[in-house]
Amino acid sequence: MMKPVTSTPVARPDEVRRHNRTTLLRLLHVSGPSTRATLATELGLNRSTIKTLVDGLAEAGVVEERVPRPGRGAGRPSLLVLPQPHAAVVLAVDLQVEHVAIALVGFGGQILGRNSWNLHGRTREADEVITHVIESTTVLAGDLDVQPIAAGVSVPGVVRRMDGHVHEAPNLRWTDVALGERLGGVLRIPILVGNDAELGAIAEHLRGAARGSSDAVYVSADVGVGGGIIADGSALRGGAGYVGEIGHMAIRPGGRPCYCGSSGCWETEVGEAALCRALDLPEDTPRGAILVELRELGRDPHAAAERLSEFAEWLTLGLVNVVNLLGPQLVVLGDLLTVLPDSVVRSVAAEVRRRSLVSRAVGGTQIVSSALGADVKLLGAAEAAFEMILDTV
């Protein structure tokens, strides 16, 4: 009996044009100014197609073409295609345990303006934070004379990606907060709420230390510890967006109790309180004092190795588990871990490569510090927003 003949659906010309346009926009947004020739090579399109796309975007005010500065090469220079930041502006919000930062970010990743404020006591309550974010956004947008068309929000907690519902953000003492719905209802723009470490991983992958790495893990150590995972070039999100709670790997039987209900979790050994203990500081030491102590310690590698030996061992043990489980090419350390003395980070990296079977198999997993500093999660929130709207610009 003959099998029925099936045909492969053929994309309509308008679908192809839309796909090519969106791909071109994403390339310009992430990579910045490029010549038409470079765009054609990167996208695998012919020059006439690139010309049509760029001409349309220029007419719409989304890009601008400019003659580059004179060089030494002979012949007519290729025009540079530059993204225009005000063509599409998004709101980025970074909620942390001690402060909130917001920024309006333009097409191409340029921060057009920002604001931030500290949290303490009642101002950490969800209602207060949401109200302040909305009011600050309104003021900032008015000052800059722009209107965001989407928003990304970074939260240190367990977030349901489809609607931005914060199931639990324990260090903020939030439970079951409909953050995405409440912000979207007032701002009336699409809102994407994500776990802070996941958004940090996206930022590092697109604009930071993990750029060019298709498999990477971002480890964020603050009051708590979280992980963001890039697998085969894309963020690994898990069911409903719940993934990356590596801080709750149980690594120390009989260890300190953790707020999650378990004990001996990794974050009880490498979070902010554990770092204070390693430095012989009270656990409620202000963040600034911790940073000063770490920077001073970094001047003496021998003293750093001695005082941070136990902390480094627990950091190593957790990273070995992460590398063996996920097999990344690269691990990026974020937040407080970026201030660890270089000598300690090098020692931890060497131990992870020695003790991890998977690291040896992939040729030695690299361990580096974040390249984006304090803005990493703010930039990740912006990228989450752009992900939603670039095909509509």
SULKA-V368046 format. One record per residue. SS is DSSP state (~ for helix, > for strand, _ for the rest). PHI is phi in radians with two decimals (999 if undefined). NEAR is the number of other ideal C-beta (glycine too) atoms within 10 Angstrom. Layout:
SS;PHI;NEAR
SS;PHI;NEAR
This chain:
_;999;3
_;-1.33;4
_;-1.27;5
_;-1.11;5
_;-1.36;5
_;-2.06;5
_;-2.12;5
_;-1.48;5
_;-1.00;5
_;-1.83;8
_;-1.15;11
_;-1.26;9
~;-0.96;8
~;-1.19;8
~;-1.19;10
~;-1.12;12
~;-1.06;15
~;-1.10;13
~;-1.08;12
~;-1.10;17
~;-1.12;19
~;-1.12;14
~;-1.11;18
~;-1.12;24
~;-1.08;23
~;-1.11;16
~;-1.12;17
~;-1.15;23
~;-1.09;19
~;-1.54;16
~;-1.63;17
_;1.49;14
_;-0.95;16
>;-2.52;20
>;-1.41;16
~;-1.05;17
~;-1.10;12
~;-1.13;16
~;-1.07;22
~;-1.09;18
~;-1.17;13
~;-1.12;14
~;-1.65;16
_;1.22;9
_;-1.97;17
_;-1.35;9
~;-1.17;12
~;-1.18;9
~;-1.14;17
~;-1.07;22
~;-1.06;14
~;-1.10;14
~;-1.14;22
~;-1.14;21
~;-1.03;12
~;-1.15;13
~;-1.19;22
~;-1.16;16
~;-1.11;9
_;-1.44;11
_;1.41;10
_;-1.44;20
>;-2.31;25
>;-2.32;15
>;-1.85;16
>;-2.49;11
>;-1.29;10
_;-1.19;11
_;-1.04;7
_;-1.00;7
_;-1.99;7
_;-1.58;4
_;-1.22;8
_;-1.43;5
_;1.58;5
_;-1.32;7
_;-1.24;12
_;-1.30;15
>;-1.21;16
>;-1.56;18
>;-1.73;24
>;-1.99;16
>;-1.17;25
_;-1.75;18
~;-0.93;17
~;-1.38;15
~;-1.18;17
_;-2.68;24
>;-2.14;22
>;-2.13;27
>;-1.69;27
>;-2.03;30
>;-2.25;26
>;-2.06;28
>;-1.56;28
_;-2.11;21
_;-1.16;17
_;-1.87;14
>;-2.76;15
>;-2.17;19
>;-2.19;20
>;-2.22;23
>;-2.64;22
>;-1.80;26
>;-2.09;26
>;-1.63;23
_;-0.93;22
_;1.80;19
_;1.59;19
_;-1.36;15
>;-1.37;15
>;-1.51;17
>;-3.03;15
>;-2.64;16
>;-2.66;16
>;-2.69;14
>;-2.70;13
>;-1.48;10
_;-2.00;18
_;-2.85;8
~;0.99;7
~;-1.14;8
~;-1.19;13
~;-1.50;18
_;-1.15;15
~;-0.97;19
~;-1.04;10
~;-1.15;13
~;-1.11;20
~;-1.07;17
~;-1.07;13
~;-1.17;16
~;-1.05;24
~;-1.11;15
~;-1.13;10
~;-1.18;19
~;-1.12;22
~;-1.07;12
~;-1.14;11
~;-1.12;19
~;-1.10;18
~;-1.17;10
~;-1.11;12
~;-1.60;15
_;1.00;7
_;-2.37;17
_;-2.23;12
_;-1.20;24
_;-1.89;17
>;-2.90;24
>;-2.48;28
>;-2.10;30
>;-2.26;27
>;-1.74;28
>;-2.30;25
_;-1.42;24
_;-2.99;22
>;-1.61;20
>;-2.12;29
>;-1.47;17
_;-1.14;20
_;-1.15;10
_;-2.38;16
_;1.27;24
>;-1.36;18
>;-1.49;24
>;-1.13;15
>;-2.81;16
>;-2.26;22
_;-1.07;16
_;-1.28;19
_;-1.59;22
_;1.10;12
>;-1.84;20
>;-2.44;13
>;0.91;9
>;-1.88;24
>;-1.41;17
~;-1.15;26
~;-1.06;24
~;-1.14;13
~;-1.25;18
~;-1.19;22
~;-1.11;19
~;-1.14;11
~;-1.64;13
~;-1.32;19
_;1.00;8
_;-2.42;18
>;-1.07;17
>;-2.16;24
>;-2.09;26
>;-1.84;30
>;-2.37;27
>;-1.10;29
~;-1.08;30
~;-1.22;32
~;-1.08;29
~;-1.22;32
~;-1.08;33
~;-1.11;32
~;-1.09;28
~;-1.10;33
~;-1.12;28
~;-1.20;27
~;-1.53;21
~;-2.36;20
_;-2.21;24
_;-1.17;23
_;-1.67;29
_;-1.09;14
_;1.57;9
_;-1.75;16
_;-1.47;14
_;-2.37;19
>;-2.59;27
>;-2.22;30
>;-1.79;34
>;-1.91;28
>;-1.85;30
>;-2.06;25
_;-2.27;23
_;-1.05;18
_;-1.94;28
>;-2.26;28
>;-2.43;26
>;-2.39;26
>;-2.05;33
>;-2.15;23
>;-1.85;26
>;-2.12;15
_;0.93;7
_;1.50;10
>;-2.26;11
>;-1.20;21
_;-1.55;17
_;-2.00;17
_;1.23;12
~;-1.13;8
~;1.08;14
~;1.69;22
_;-1.59;14
_;-2.73;19
_;1.65;25
_;-1.40;20
~;-1.22;24
~;-1.13;24
~;-1.87;19
_;-1.13;19
>;-1.45;14
_;-1.99;18
_;-2.27;15
_;-0.95;7
_;1.30;6
_;-1.34;16
_;-1.12;14
>;-1.14;11
_;-1.99;19
_;-1.04;14
_;-1.26;16
_;1.84;8
_;-1.68;13
>;-2.52;14
_;1.25;17
>;-1.17;27
_;-1.00;30
~;-1.23;27
~;-1.26;25
~;-1.93;25
~;-2.34;27
_;-1.38;22
~;-1.04;22
~;-1.10;19
~;-1.15;21
~;-1.16;24
~;-1.07;17
~;-1.08;15
~;-1.12;19
_;-1.62;18
_;1.04;8
_;-1.97;15
_;-1.02;11
_;-1.16;11
_;-1.74;8
_;-1.07;15
_;-1.01;11
~;-0.98;15
~;-1.02;8
~;-1.20;13
~;-1.12;17
~;-1.11;13
~;-1.08;12
~;-1.09;18
~;-1.15;20
~;-1.17;11
~;-1.12;13
~;-1.12;22
_;-1.11;16
_;-1.35;9
_;-2.27;13
~;-0.96;15
~;-1.13;8
~;-1.13;14
~;-1.08;21
~;-1.09;15
~;-1.25;10
~;-1.28;18
_;-1.83;22
~;-1.07;12
~;-1.21;12
~;-1.01;19
~;-1.11;21
~;-1.15;14
~;-1.22;18
~;-1.10;28
~;-1.07;21
~;-1.05;19
~;-1.14;24
~;-1.17;26
~;-1.06;22
~;-1.11;16
~;-1.07;23
~;-1.18;23
~;-1.14;16
~;-1.37;13
~;-1.88;19
_;1.05;16
_;-1.31;25
_;-1.29;18
>;-2.54;20
>;-2.06;24
>;-1.89;31
>;-1.60;24
>;-2.15;29
>;0.97;27
~;-1.08;20
~;-1.19;22
~;-1.28;21
~;-1.72;17
_;-1.04;22
_;-0.95;22
~;-0.96;11
~;-1.10;17
~;-1.22;22
~;-1.09;18
~;-1.10;12
~;-1.15;18
~;-1.09;23
~;-1.06;20
~;-1.12;13
~;-1.19;18
~;-1.09;25
~;-1.13;18
~;-1.28;12
~;-1.71;15
_;-1.78;21
~;-1.05;9
~;-1.19;15
~;-1.02;24
~;-1.14;13
~;-1.18;11
_;-1.60;15
_;1.60;9
_;1.73;15
_;-1.07;27
>;-1.50;19
>;-2.17;26
>;-2.35;17
>;-1.57;15
_;-0.97;23
_;-1.67;15
_;-1.91;19
~;1.06;12
~;-1.21;15
~;-1.54;19
~;-1.01;31
~;-1.36;36
~;-1.13;24
~;-1.18;27
~;-1.12;33
~;-1.11;33
~;-1.09;34
~;-1.12;24
~;-1.10;26
~;-1.20;27
~;-1.09;27
~;-0.99;17
~;-1.36;17
~;-2.13;17
~;-1.06;19
~;-1.32;13
~;-1.90;11
_;-1.18;17
